[in-house]
Amino acid sequence: MVEARIPHSLQEALILMSQATYTIVNGATDLLVQKRSWSGTIPKFSQPPLYIRGLKELDYICERSGMLEIGATTSLETILHHPKTPKILQHIILTMASPAIRHQATLSGNIQNASPAGDSLVGLYLLDASIVLHNRHHERVISIQDFIVDVRKTMREADELITKVVLPIDKFSQCAYTKVGPRKTDAIAKVAFGGLIDIENDRIRDIRIAFGAVYKTVLRSRKIEESLMGKDRSAVPEMKHVLLEGYASLIQPIDDQRSNRWYRKTTALNLLEAFLDSISR
Ligand SMILES: Cc1cc2nc3c(=O)[nH]c(=O)nc-3n(C[C@H](O)[C@H](O)[C@H](O)COP(=O)(O)OP(=O)(O)OC[C@H]3O[C@@H](n4cnc5c(N)ncnc54)[C@H](O)[C@@H]3O)c2cc1C
């Protein structure tokens, strides 16, 4: 038998986590699927569940010191409708699940789940999000790229809670997000593509490109992005071939029940090509 805990404050949650190992239950929209039992009996947890979704002190979204801070129990639906939420993240959340699930699901749950097809992750990689973790004694801040280390593996220690996600305020003039799945929403991505550009007087000041579901984590190459920085947008067509080849050598999809390697790679490169064409137009 496992004993569930429902802490009433962050401090109480962290004290409990310093004394035993728990399964953190936030919106439970991933966990209840992963732990379901086909016989219809209640889900089985090997470690006692610690329910954090009711922690009001982690339910917020606010601007602080020029950054956007999103508390760990804030619902995706609240993030979607906040005026400061970066456009790319709004586009992405609109493709995630259904409104009912989005009222329950959280960003921190999507992050800790660390699926290569986790939709919000494409946006968080593009925005260089930071993940803030607390245990009873200290705080750690880790970039999303360092935090997610492999398929469903993160740097979180058992006694640590993700307490917030920190994002820069939106500065990009153009953003693109395409999720390819059996339906426009309420479906897991076969492949996803996201791009951000900041252009001034036809010069590319900043450009970011990320792919979901084609690698063990979200795929982003700073080296390739840097080759475009400072270039005039009219230079993109002649660079396109090299850029496509560069990403083709990095993309390593798998075959699974949703799609196959060939489809994923071809589609990812087609989406990239359409994005590059949109820059020079
Ligand atoms: C019908 C349906 C449709 C879905 N559609 C999509 C979709 O389109 N795209 C997509 O990406 N996902 C989708 N999902 C998956 C899920 O909704 C998201 O991953 C969601 O963001 C998970 O958030 P949660 O709060 O429910 O996480 P939970 O299920 O509560 O937790 C997920 C994992 O994160 C851990 N965790 C949660 N919060 C914290 C924290 N603060 N600190 C440390 N660890 C934590 C948990 O222990 C668990 O391992 C769907 C799920 C369902 C049921």
Ligand as a Chemical Component Dictionary entry (heavy atoms), coordinates in Angstrom:
data_LIG
# 
_chem_comp.id                   LIG 
_chem_comp.type                 NON-POLYMER 
_chem_comp.pdbx_formal_charge   0 
_chem_comp.three_letter_code    LIG 
# 
loop_
_chem_comp_atom.comp_id 
_chem_comp_atom.atom_id 
_chem_comp_atom.alt_atom_id 
_chem_comp_atom.type_symbol 
_chem_comp_atom.charge 
_chem_comp_atom.model_Cartn_x 
_chem_comp_atom.model_Cartn_y 
_chem_comp_atom.model_Cartn_z 
_chem_comp_atom.pdbx_ordinal 
LIG C1  C1  C 0 -5.778 13.347 -24.002 1  
LIG C2  C2  C 0 -4.364 13.857 -23.842 2  
LIG C3  C3  C 0 -3.822 14.632 -24.858 3  
LIG C4  C4  C 0 -2.507 15.102 -24.733 4  
LIG N1  N1  N 0 -2.000 15.869 -25.754 5  
LIG C5  C5  C 0 -0.717 16.320 -25.670 6  
LIG C6  C6  C 0 -0.170 17.098 -26.735 7  
LIG O1  O1  O 0 -0.818 17.425 -27.726 8  
LIG N2  N2  N 0 1.132  17.492 -26.619 9  
LIG C7  C7  C 0 1.895  17.170 -25.525 10 
LIG O2  O2  O 0 3.079  17.578 -25.469 11 
LIG N3  N3  N 0 1.385  16.465 -24.495 12 
LIG C8  C8  C 0 0.107  16.024 -24.544 13 
LIG N4  N4  N 0 -0.426 15.280 -23.516 14 
LIG C9  C9  C 0 0.412  14.964 -22.366 15 
LIG C10 C10 C 0 0.246  15.901 -21.131 16 
LIG O3  O3  O 0 -1.022 16.523 -21.119 17 
LIG C11 C11 C 0 1.331  16.995 -21.066 18 
LIG O4  O4  O 0 2.619  16.413 -21.091 19 
LIG C12 C12 C 0 1.193  17.866 -19.800 20 
LIG O5  O5  O 0 1.878  19.077 -20.000 21 
LIG C13 C13 C 0 1.668  17.176 -18.528 22 
LIG O6  O6  O 0 1.443  18.048 -17.432 23 
LIG P1  P1  P 0 0.828  17.502 -16.046 24 
LIG O7  O7  O 0 0.853  18.637 -15.098 25 
LIG O8  O8  O 0 -0.487 16.840 -16.280 26 
LIG O9  O9  O 0 1.931  16.413 -15.675 27 
LIG P2  P2  P 0 1.819  15.134 -14.710 28 
LIG O10 O10 O 0 1.112  14.023 -15.424 29 
LIG O11 O11 O 0 1.293  15.510 -13.377 30 
LIG O12 O12 O 0 3.382  14.788 -14.568 31 
LIG C14 C14 C 0 4.176  14.419 -15.674 32 
LIG C15 C15 C 0 5.600  14.088 -15.161 33 
LIG O13 O13 O 0 6.227  15.238 -14.642 34 
LIG C16 C16 C 0 6.525  15.108 -13.237 35 
LIG N5  N5  N 0 6.261  16.433 -12.669 36 
LIG C17 C17 C 0 5.146  17.196 -12.877 37 
LIG N6  N6  N 0 5.308  18.402 -12.314 38 
LIG C18 C18 C 0 6.528  18.413 -11.726 39 
LIG C19 C19 C 0 7.255  19.392 -10.976 40 
LIG N7  N7  N 0 6.751  20.606 -10.745 41 
LIG N8  N8  N 0 8.491  19.070 -10.525 42 
LIG C20 C20 C 0 9.014  17.841 -10.772 43 
LIG N9  N9  N 0 8.383  16.883 -11.480 44 
LIG C21 C21 C 0 7.136  17.160 -11.952 45 
LIG C22 C22 C 0 5.644  13.980 -12.762 46 
LIG O14 O14 O 0 6.202  13.309 -11.633 47 
LIG C23 C23 C 0 5.596  13.093 -13.996 48 
LIG O15 O15 O 0 6.793  12.341 -14.087 49 
LIG C24 C24 C 0 -1.735 14.800 -23.588 50 
LIG C25 C25 C 0 -2.314 14.033 -22.555 51 
LIG C26 C26 C 0 -3.609 13.567 -22.679 52 
LIG C27 C27 C 0 -4.187 12.744 -21.556 53 
# 
loop_
_chem_comp_bond.comp_id 
_chem_comp_bond.atom_id_1 
_chem_comp_bond.atom_id_2 
_chem_comp_bond.value_order 
_chem_comp_bond.pdbx_ordinal 
LIG C1  C2  SING 1  
LIG C2  C3  SING 2  
LIG C2  C26 DOUB 3  
LIG C3  C4  DOUB 4  
LIG C4  N1  SING 5  
LIG C4  C24 SING 6  
LIG N1  C5  DOUB 7  
LIG C5  C6  SING 8  
LIG C5  C8  SING 9  
LIG C6  O1  DOUB 10 
LIG C6  N2  SING 11 
LIG N2  C7  SING 12 
LIG C7  O2  DOUB 13 
LIG C7  N3  SING 14 
LIG N3  C8  DOUB 15 
LIG C8  N4  SING 16 
LIG N4  C9  SING 17 
LIG N4  C24 SING 18 
LIG C9  C10 SING 19 
LIG C10 O3  SING 20 
LIG C10 C11 SING 21 
LIG C11 O4  SING 22 
LIG C11 C12 SING 23 
LIG C12 O5  SING 24 
LIG C12 C13 SING 25 
LIG C13 O6  SING 26 
LIG O6  P1  SING 27 
LIG P1  O7  DOUB 28 
LIG P1  O8  SING 29 
LIG P1  O9  SING 30 
LIG O9  P2  SING 31 
LIG P2  O10 DOUB 32 
LIG P2  O11 SING 33 
LIG P2  O12 SING 34 
LIG O12 C14 SING 35 
LIG C14 C15 SING 36 
LIG C15 O13 SING 37 
LIG C15 C23 SING 38 
LIG O13 C16 SING 39 
LIG C16 N5  SING 40 
LIG C16 C22 SING 41 
LIG N5  C17 SING 42 
LIG N5  C21 SING 43 
LIG C17 N6  DOUB 44 
LIG N6  C18 SING 45 
LIG C18 C19 SING 46 
LIG C18 C21 DOUB 47 
LIG C19 N7  SING 48 
LIG C19 N8  DOUB 49 
LIG N8  C20 SING 50 
LIG C20 N9  DOUB 51 
LIG N9  C21 SING 52 
LIG C22 O14 SING 53 
LIG C22 C23 SING 54 
LIG C23 O15 SING 55 
LIG C24 C25 DOUB 56 
LIG C25 C26 SING 57 
LIG C26 C27 SING 58 
# 
